[in-house]
């Protein structure tokens, strides 16, 4: 099972999301987790890709104008994936990661 944590800035962004946006993000994360558990590539609709401006940071699309930035880290459980969520919001977060 993948593990995760969140940067403080992520929580400040989270507080600005609507309940609908939060729900869409959590559904996208569930899809990511399912893909990781199945050891398959992320579904193309998530558009997970490297974030060119910051090496080691990745971008995920969770709605038409919903983006999240994350990094991979070391899980406390051997063999598991660990994600640190950095930012969440609209496309605007990509201007000030």
Secondary structure, DSSP 8 states (H G I E B T S, - for coil): --EEEE-HHHHHHHHHS-HHHHHHHHHHHHHHHHHHHTT----GGG--EE-TTSTTEEEEEEETTEEEEEEEEE-SSTT-EEEEEEEEESGGGGG--
